[in-house]
Amino acid sequence: MNQVLSVLLLFSSVASAKTLKVAFGENRPPYVFSENGEVKGIEVDVVREALLQSGHAIDFSTLPAKRLEMASNKMPFDIAVGVLEQRPNLFYSTDYLQMKYYAVAKLSKEVRLERINDLQRYSVGAWPFAWKYCGDEYRRLYTPKADGSFALHYTEPVTSESQNKMFWLNRFDVSITNKVTFNYYKKILSSAYDTSVDISYYDIIPEEVKFSVAFKDEQIKKDFEAGLSQLKRNKRFRRIFDSYIR
């Protein structure tokens, strides 16, 4: 009887499996990036393998971070990965990805930061939407004006690559970033820029930033979370992560 039930459940799972349209934020190494025409990264592998546990395949596309947030409002995809806003009529994963952000500066700049308010003394570059998600004090300093422009000495480059290149070119004094992304680009850009200089990290951003996966269908969300739990239990999640940062 148990064998019959297992077979029925297997066929039920296969019958309900789908090819899902999935959108990722583009150019966010090592989480999402393109290499030799192939899109890969931590998020791509995790989402693909988590959904594969329920038999689902993914047909994915990538969008700039700001377009991904706007697209998730109308949701032309089955799944949007790495969104920050949570909107009505969609279903959101829990505990998908949390990032700790730091203020980073070259030691030679002699930057002194004890609190967010100290950033006003320096030029600052940050990731898209950082102004909105790095705490109340940060938001007070860097909320864009009515025309969408930022304060004179603050910028949010469109991509992580642009942000990191600008940092090494001394276009701003302080970069607001997470250590994984910063160290990834420090290695990748070392042939074009001197990334060997001493760096200081300032732990002044009070909150971890939580990224979600948005779903049109609640059952697909449940399938994803079950698959993600399995990847974490069998340590596959950790192995995927390590394969991109070591």
SETORPA-444223 format. One record per residue (C-alpha): residue in three letters; x, y, z. Coordinates in steps of 0.001 Angstrom, whole numbers, padded with zeros to 6 digits, always signed. Layout:
BEGIN
alaXYZ
...
This chain:
BEGIN
met+000000+000000+000000
asn+002818+002393+000910
gln+004559+001634-002395
val+001370+002381-004330
leu+000938+005664-002457
ser+004553+006648-003182
val+004088+005937-006890
leu+000880+007964-006983
leu+002580+010890-005248
leu+005487+010699-007688
phe+003187+010776-010717
ser+001190+013610-009148
ser+004384+015623-008673
val+005536+015014-012248
ala+002112+015887-013639
ser+002102+019224-011800
ala+005685+020119-012773
lys+006016+023220-014944
thr+008514+025307-016855
leu+008466+028579-014954
lys+009381+032052-016173
val+011871+033447-013669
ala+013382+036952-013540
phe+016679+037714-011782
gly+018406+041015-011134
glu+021234+041239-013654
asn+024939+041845-013158
arg+025130+041078-009434
pro+028157+038775-009182
pro+028606+036316-007664
tyr+024834+036030-007203
val+023835+036558-010855
phe+026184+037257-013765
ser+026909+036397-017382
glu+030031+034507-018417
asn+030728+033504-022019
gly+027081+034094-022861
glu+025823+031916-019998
val+023909+033340-017042
lys+025072+031772-013800
gly+025612+032533-010139
ile+024599+031590-006616
glu+020969+032674-007011
val+020549+031008-010406
asp+021855+027666-009134
val+019913+027786-005864
val+016587+028651-007513
arg+017066+026103-010295
glu+017967+023272-007922
ala+015324+024142-005324
leu+012561+024038-007942
leu+013988+020915-009556
gln+013190+019071-006317
ser+009518+019341-007383
gly+010254+018666-011046
his+010026+022289-012209
ala+012335+023724-014851
ile+013080+027434-015246
asp+013128+029716-018268
phe+014932+032766-016946
ser+015724+036315-017928
thr+017668+039096-016221
leu+016767+042725-015595
pro+018509+045712-013983
ala+017594+046004-010299
lys+015284+048990-010772
arg+013433+047355-013661
leu+013085+044138-011663
glu+011373+046039-008855
met+009038+047760-011333
ala+008334+044498-013164
ser+007408+042748-009919
asn+004616+045305-009522
lys+002860+043981-012655
met+004559+040572-012428
pro+004842+039332-016037
phe+006841+036368-014655
asp+005983+033348-012539
ile+008836+034204-010166
ala+010935+037313-009477
val+014146+036656-007533
gly+015872+039138-005244
val+013115+041729-004868
leu+012942+044166-001980
glu+009363+045446-002064
gln+006503+043156-001048
arg+003274+043785-002928
pro-000323+042576-002537
asn-001571+039536-004453
leu+001874+037915-004610
phe+003422+035266-002374
tyr+006876+035705-000861
ser+009521+033285+000311
thr+010860+033478+003840
asp+014556+033485+004810
tyr+015773+033517+001226
leu+018758+035859+001322
gln+019919+038374+003909
met+022929+040606+003335
lys+025019+042569+005775
tyr+026264+045835+004276
tyr+029314+047846+005286
ala+030892+051165+004466
val+034207+050389+002740
ala+037082+052804+002152
lys+040735+052740+001196
leu+042946+053169+004238
ser+044837+055937+002431
lys+041662+058056+002394
glu+041862+058361+006197
val+038103+057995+006485
arg+036628+058157+009982
leu+033179+056643+010408
glu+031470+055870+013692
arg+027857+056392+012648
ile+025850+056858+009460
asn+025702+060624+009909
asp+029508+060726+009469
leu+029065+059733+005806
gln+028141+063335+005034
arg+031830+064253+005206
tyr+032667+062023+002222
ser+031555+061133-001287
val+029581+057878-001243
gly+028615+055246-003824
ala+026052+052544-003080
trp+023978+049791-004665
pro+020568+050592-006262
phe+017888+051341-003641
ala+020420+051455-000795
trp+018902+054802+000222
lys+015669+052997+001006
tyr+016874+049906+002855
cys+019871+050856+005004
gly+017918+052227+007943
asp+016077+055413+008869
glu+019127+057638+009296
tyr+020560+056586+005937
arg+017182+057220+004313
arg+017039+060673+005863
leu+020416+061563+004363
tyr+020022+060098+000897
thr+016362+059977-000143
pro+016320+061230-003756
lys+014820+064585-004627
ala+011483+064954-006405
asp+013265+064813-009776
gly+014978+061529-008823
ser+018446+063017-008349
phe+020569+062390-005264
ala+022562+064665-002983
leu+025682+066153-004594
his+028212+063689-003157
tyr+026076+060551-003320
thr+025459+058125-006190
glu+023879+054722-006786
pro+025449+053233-009940
val+023175+050971-011968
thr+025345+047858-011602
ser+027705+046348-009040
glu+030440+046357-011658
ser+030088+050105-012196
gln+030059+050738-008465
asn+033240+048753-007899
lys+035091+050237-010871
met+034214+053731-009671
phe+035490+052879-006198
trp+038885+051721-007485
leu+039047+054779-009746
asn+038531+057014-006676
arg+035274+058442-008012
phe+033991+058335-004436
asp+035570+057834-001016
val+033210+055281+000515
ser+031397+052320-001027
ile+028307+050819+000612
thr+028518+047124-000204
asn+028516+043589+001153
lys+031788+041730+001646
val+030995+038900-000771
thr+030360+041213-003730
phe+033222+043546-002829
asn+035776+040731-002547
tyr+034521+039126-005756
tyr+035157+042315-007718
lys+038406+042997-005885
lys+039707+039768-007403
ile+038081+040152-010837
leu+039243+043752-011334
ser+042789+043220-010062
ser+044219+043009-013590
ala+042870+046452-014511
tyr+043095+048308-011186
asp+045348+048277-008154
thr+043106+046401-005730
ser+045976+045425-003438
val+045741+048543-001274
asp+044644+048269+002356
ile+040903+048504+002969
ser+038853+049451+006033
tyr+035360+048144+006774
tyr+033001+050230+008908
asp+030080+048434+010540
ile+027675+051379+010639
ile+024701+050001+008669
pro+022298+048873+011420
glu+020097+046433+009539
glu+020629+043410+007343
val+018860+043838+004013
lys+016364+041076+003264
phe+015814+039978-000326
ser+012734+037950-001237
val+011525+035691-004010
ala+008076+036699-005295
phe+005651+034119-006698
lys+002374+034385-008561
asp+001314+030932-007390
glu+001302+029943-003719
gln+001919+026264-004476
ile+005053+027124-006465
lys+006232+029150-003469
lys+005711+026109-001245
asp+007576+023904-003724
phe+010483+026362-003734
glu+010671+026599+000042
ala+010551+022810+000398
gly+013359+022483-002144
leu+015387+025240-000480
ser+015045+023519+002896
gln+016297+020300+001329
leu+019319+022082-000175
lys+020165+023506+003241
arg+019694+020187+005043
asn+021996+018264+002716
lys+024577+021104+002647
arg+024137+021615-001099
phe+023224+025283-000491
arg+026572+025834+001252
arg+028467+024044-001513
ile+026830+026217-004188
phe+027737+029344-002251
asp+031331+028247-001675
ser+031847+027287-005323
tyr+031502+030945-006336
ile+033417+032688-003574
arg+036482+030480-003117
